[in-house]
Amino acid sequence: MFDIRQIRENPDAFDAALARRGLAPLAENLKALDAKRREALTAAQEIQTRRNAAAKQIGALKAKGEDASAIIEQVAKDKDAQAAAEAEAAKLDADLEAALSVIPNLPADDVPQGKDESANVDLRKVGAPGTYDFKPLEHFELGEKLGLMDFEAAARISGSRFVVLKGALARLERALGAFMLDLQTGEHGYTEVAPPFLVRDQALYGTGQLPKFAEDLFVTSTQHWLVPTAEVPLTNLVREQILEENSLPRRYTALTPCFRSEAGAAGKDTRGMIRQHQFDKVELVSITTPEQSEAEHERMTNAAEEVLKRLGLPYRVIVLCTGDMGFSARKTYDIEVWLPGQNAYREISSCSNCGDFQARRMKARYRPAGDEKGTRFVHTLNGSGLAVGRTLIAVMENYQTASGTIRVPDALRPYMGGLAEIGPA
């Protein structure tokens, strides 16, 4: 969400930033709508001033015993005119907010320019893909051969893009989530939260999923929405709050199921667990001052990377270009893990700095320490630390053996009761 005053004062800069996103200029249209809104507000205020003066005049005339009927009649007309002007101002205000609410965040200056993922820039690779003296299988081939991954049963129960995990694979998924939470809370200073999985409209509006991306979400008959990511409830913990600067940064983490309709994913990753309607994810959220947010972005990305390092999984980090960033982000790092079954890197985490974009929508502020008066908007950041299902896929494919079993990474064995290898059910 944007401050219309800043757009009025810097329309060219606003349009130039939109152009980096591949969008047409909008500043003049927004300024025109804002001008009409302000005209209606001014008209209502002028009528109110006139009514106040008339009220005094009526009192004076009555005190003298003189006739005030003409002025009283005019006041009644002005009351109706004021109500009409206020209604027009309210409508224009709603129209302006609706127009601003569907405009994506503006990219940071150092984000590479580009139309799509082909313009993303590699930052670093960590770990070398393993070599195999056999053809590596994809995760669904491994899981089905082991009798521990059942897509047919899931389809009978829920339809496509669901899975049933059994036995050691179900425990491995649970182990991964617990391991990630322990790492992020024990070593990286995140506070574990158990948030609601159902949220109201305003929570999704605050983080930018509504109104533009409603078709990507699941909604209940009570108009509660299933969370697409724990980013939504975690970030909204500071909704409509004024925080003290010395309480920042605040760092939250949660392991939750995530629900996504995958409306735009027809034909993509139709086999396996890569793209599902329901999956578990450990989310990381930070609330900071503007001065802290860039350093916090690097810190968060490193915290997510550490999971892959501890698991011994090869990965790379890329910075997304202007045309590939998410709606609320001003800068995003994607972490992609190597999947030998696909012979490709695939996204496993996305860490974004949203600046004050979400904070404006949530009305989340902080009070600066010292002599500075007033309040400022916080900066919000979010990232996966990590997507549990995709990490399960990565472990299965990278730790598979020629006989079709899966070795358990050392870091997970304490969570698996000491189990070193997963064999057939």
C-alpha positions, 0 to 999 in steps of 0.5 A: 500500500502506498501513501498518496501524498508521496505519489503526489509529491514524487509522481515521476519516481513512482511511475519509474519504479512501476516501469521496473515492474513492467507496469504502465504509469499510474501516478496521474490517474491516482492523483486525479482520483485523489484530487476529486476526493479532496474536493469533496472533502473541502466542499463538505468542510466549507458547508459545515463552516457555513452551517456553524456560522448560520447557527450563530446567526439564528441564535442572535436573531432569536435573541432579538425576537426577529424572524430566522426562518429563511436562515433555518431553511437554508441550514436544512438544505446545507445539511443535505448538501453536506451529507451528499458531499461527505458520501461522495468523499467516502466513495472516492476514498474507497475507490482510491484505496481500492486502486492503491491496494492492487499495486505491487510493492516497488522494487529496491534500487539494487534489484536486477531488472528483468521480465521473468525468471530468466533475468534472476541472478545467481549469488552463490552455490553451496555444496556440489551435486552428488554423483551416482553409479545408478540413475537417481529416481524422483521422490514419488518413484522412491516413495511408492516403491517403498510403499510409504507414499500413496497418491492414489489413496489421497486422490480417493479421499481429497482429489488431486495434489494431495498425498498420504505419507506412511510409516518412516516417511511420515515420521521423517516429515515430522522430524524435519519440521521439529528439527527446523523449529529447534534450529531457528528457535535455539540458534537464530533467536526466533520465538515459536508461535502456534497461530490460527490456521483460519484468518479473516479478510483483513489479515490477508489484506494486511500481507497483500494476498487480498484483494488481488489473489483471492482465487489462490486461496481457500475460503470457508462458509464462515468467510474465514480463509485457510492460511496460504502461509504462516506469514499471514498470522505471524506478520499480523501479530503487530497489526494496528499496534504501536511498538517501542523501538527497543523491542525491535527486531521481533522474530517469529517462527511457526510450523503450520500447514499451508493451503493453496488452490494452485489456480495458475498451476494447471499442468505444472508438477502434476506428479509428486509432492512439489506443488500441493494444495496442502503442505507444511512449512516453517515460516520466519517473520521479522519486524524491524525498523527501516534501518535494520531491515536490509541486514535482517534480510541477509540474516534471515536468508542465512538462517534458512540456508543453515537448515540445508547446510546441516542436512548436507543438501546442495543448493544455490541462492538467487536474487529475483529480478523485478519481473519475478518478485512477489506482490508484497516484496521489494527484494527477494532471495530464493533458495533452490535445492538440488534434486538429482531425480529431476537433475535440477535446482528447485525452489525451497525457500523465498526470503523477502524484505517487504519494507513498509508495504505491509505495515501501511496496510496493517497500520503497524508502527513503532515509536522511535527511541530518543527525542524524535516525536511521532511514530514510523511504520515498521518494516516486515520480512518473511521467509521459509525456513523451510518448506517441509515437504520440499525438504523431504523431497530433497532428502529422499532424492539426495540420500537415496541408495542404489537399492532404493532405500533412503539414508537418514541425514545425521542431523535428523537421526535423533528425531527418528529414534536413531533410525539410519536408513528407511527401507520398504514398509 
